[in-house]
C-alpha cells in the first residue's frame, strides 16, 4: 500500500494541539514567569526550592522560551548559572536549548508553513526566507553561532527546508554553545564581579538595547545578507 501523508490541515491541527498542551502552563502563567525573572534572587529561590525538579524547570523554561519567547533566553541561562554554577547551569541550559530547537524544527517539518506563520512574525519570517533561499547547513550554523541573529526563529525555518533533521540538530547543538556558555558564565560569577564590572556591563546592555530598538532590523538584515554571501 502506498504511504500517504495526513492532510495538511490535520497535521497543523494536531501539531497546534501538542504545542498547546506543552506550553499551556507558560501561556497561563506568563506574567508570573516574567515577574520571577525580574528579580534574580526570587528566581533563584524558586528554582532552588524545586529541589530535584530545579534542572527540569530550567530545561522547561528554555524550551518554552524558544517556542513562544515569553522571556529572553539569556535571562534563563543567566539564572541557571547563578543557581547551579557554570558547568551544571550550562549543561541544563544547553539541554533545554537543544531540546527546544529540535522540537521547533520537528514541528515545522511535520506541520509545515501554516503553523510556522502562527509562531514567527511575518516580517521576520520573510527576512529569514530571503536570506536562506538556496543556502545550506553552513548558513544555519552561522545563524546559530553568531550573536544578535534570530536563532530561535531560524529553527522553525530550518525545519521547513529539505535539509536532514539529524544534521540540523547537530549543528544547533554545537552552534549555540557559545551563547549559552556566555550567559551562564555571567550568572555563575555575578556575585564575584566588582561594582565597576557591573557598571560597565549595565552600560553596554543599555546601549545594546537602544541600538537594537532603533536599528535592530537593519542590523539583522545586514548580517543575514553577509552570511548569505559567504554560505
C-alpha positions in Angstrom: 0.0 0.0 0.0 1.3 3.4 -0.9 2.4 5.6 2.0 0.0 8.6 2.4 0.7 11.6 4.5 -2.1 13.0 6.5 -3.8 16.1 5.0 -2.0 19.4 5.9 -4.9 20.7 8.0 -4.9 17.6 10.1 -1.1 17.8 10.7 -1.4 21.5 11.6 -4.3 20.9 14.0 -2.5 18.0 15.8 0.7 20.0 16.0 -1.1 23.0 17.4 -2.8 20.8 20.0 0.5 19.2 21.0 2.1 22.7 21.2 -0.8 24.0 23.3 -0.5 21.1 25.7 3.2 21.6 26.1 3.1 25.4 26.5 -0.3 26.0 28.2 1.2 26.4 31.7 3.7 29.0 30.3 0.9 30.9 28.5 -1.4 30.9 31.5 1.3 32.0 34.0 3.3 34.2 31.6 3.1 37.3 33.8 4.2 35.4 36.9 7.1 33.9 35.0 8.2 37.3 33.7 7.9 38.6 37.3 10.1 35.9 38.6 12.9 36.8 36.3 12.7 40.5 37.1 14.2 39.6 40.5 17.2 37.3 40.3 17.0 36.3 44.0 13.4 35.4 43.8 14.0 33.3 40.7 17.0 31.5 42.3 14.9 30.8 45.5 12.0 29.3 43.5 14.3 27.1 41.4 16.4 26.0 44.4 13.1 25.3 46.2 12.2 22.9 43.4 15.0 20.6 44.6 15.5 17.8 42.1 13.0 19.5 39.8 15.2 22.6 39.5 17.1 21.4 36.4 13.8 20.4 34.8 12.4 23.9 35.5 15.4 25.4 33.7 15.1 23.0 30.8 11.4 23.6 30.5 11.7 27.4 30.6 14.4 27.2 27.9 12.2 25.1 25.7 9.2 27.5 26.2 11.4 30.5 25.5 12.4 29.1 22.1 8.8 28.1 21.2 6.9 31.2 22.2 9.6 33.6 23.6 7.9 34.9 26.7 11.3 35.9 28.2 14.8 36.4 26.7 16.8 33.2 26.5 19.8 34.9 28.0 17.8 35.5 31.2 17.1 31.8 31.7 20.7 30.9 31.1 21.9 33.7 33.5 19.7 32.3 36.2 20.8 28.8 35.5 24.4 29.8 36.1 23.5 31.8 39.2 21.7 28.8 40.8 23.7 25.8 39.6 27.1 27.3 38.8 28.8 27.4 35.4 29.1 23.8 34.5 25.8 22.4 35.6 24.0 25.6 34.7 25.5 25.5 31.2 24.6 21.8 30.9 20.9 22.3 31.8 20.6 25.4 29.6 22.3 23.6 26.7 20.0 20.6 27.0 16.9 22.8 27.1 18.2 24.8 24.1 18.9 21.6 22.0 15.5 20.1 23.0 13.6 23.3 22.3 15.4 23.9 19.0 14.8 20.3 17.9 11.1 20.5 18.8 10.7 23.7 16.8 12.4 22.0 13.7 10.3 18.8 14.0 7.0 20.7 14.4 7.9 22.8 11.4 8.9 19.8 9.3 5.8 17.9 10.3 3.1 20.6 10.3 4.5 22.9 7.6 4.5 26.6 6.9 1.0 27.3 8.2 2.0 26.6 11.8 5.3 28.4 11.4 3.4 31.5 10.3 1.5 31.4 13.5 4.6 31.2 15.6 7.0 33.5 13.8 6.2 37.1 12.9 5.6 37.5 9.1 8.3 40.2 8.8 10.9 38.2 10.5 10.0 35.0 8.6 10.1 36.9 5.3 13.6 38.3 6.0 14.9 34.9 7.0 13.3 33.3 4.0 15.0 35.7 1.6 18.4 35.2 3.3 18.2 31.4 3.5 16.9 30.7 0.0 19.3 28.4 -1.8 21.6 28.2 1.3 22.7 25.1 3.1 23.8 23.9 6.5 26.7 26.4 6.8 24.2 29.3 6.7 22.2 27.9 9.5 25.2 27.1 11.6 26.4 30.7 11.4 23.0 32.0 12.3 23.0 29.7 15.4 26.6 30.7 16.2 26.7 34.5 15.8 25.1 36.7 18.4 22.3 39.1 17.5 20.6 36.9 14.9 17.1 35.4 15.3 18.3 31.9 16.0 15.0 30.7 17.6 13.0 31.7 14.5 15.7 30.1 12.3 15.0 26.8 14.0 11.4 26.9 12.5 12.7 27.9 9.1 15.3 25.2 9.1 12.6 22.7 9.7 10.8 23.8 6.6 13.9 23.1 4.4 14.7 19.6 3.0 18.0 19.6 5.0 18.3 16.4 7.1 17.0 16.9 10.6 19.7 14.9 12.4 22.4 17.2 10.9 20.4 20.3 11.7 20.1 19.2 15.3 23.8 18.5 15.4 24.7 22.0 14.2 22.3 23.5 16.7 23.9 21.5 19.5 27.3 22.9 18.5 26.5 26.3 17.2 24.5 27.5 20.2 27.2 26.5 22.8 29.0 29.9 22.9 25.8 31.9 23.5 24.6 29.6 26.3 28.1 29.5 27.9 28.5 33.3 27.9 25.2 33.9 29.6 25.7 31.1 32.1 29.2 32.3 32.9 27.8 35.7 33.7 25.3 34.3 36.0 27.7 31.9 37.7 30.2 34.7 38.5 27.7 37.5 39.1 28.4 37.8 42.8 32.2 37.9 42.3 32.1 40.8 39.8 33.1 44.2 41.3 30.7 47.1 41.0 32.9 48.6 38.3 32.3 45.5 36.2 28.5 45.7 36.7 28.6 49.4 35.8 30.4 48.7 32.5 28.2 45.7 31.8 25.0 47.6 32.6 26.1 50.4 30.3 26.8 48.0 27.5 23.4 46.3 27.9 21.5 49.6 27.9 23.5 50.8 24.8 22.9 47.5 23.0 19.1 47.6 23.9 18.8 51.2 22.5 20.7 50.3 19.3 18.6 47.1 18.9 15.4 49.1 19.4 16.3 51.6 16.7 18.4 49.7 14.3 17.8 46.0 15.2 16.0 45.1 12.0 18.6 46.8 9.8 21.5 45.2 11.6 19.9 41.7 11.4 19.2 42.2 7.7 22.8 43.3 7.1 24.2 40.3 9.0 21.9 37.9 7.2 22.9 39.3 3.8 26.5 39.0 4.8 26.0 35.4 5.9 24.2 34.6 2.7 27.1 35.8 0.5 29.5 33.7 2.5 27.5 30.5 2.6 
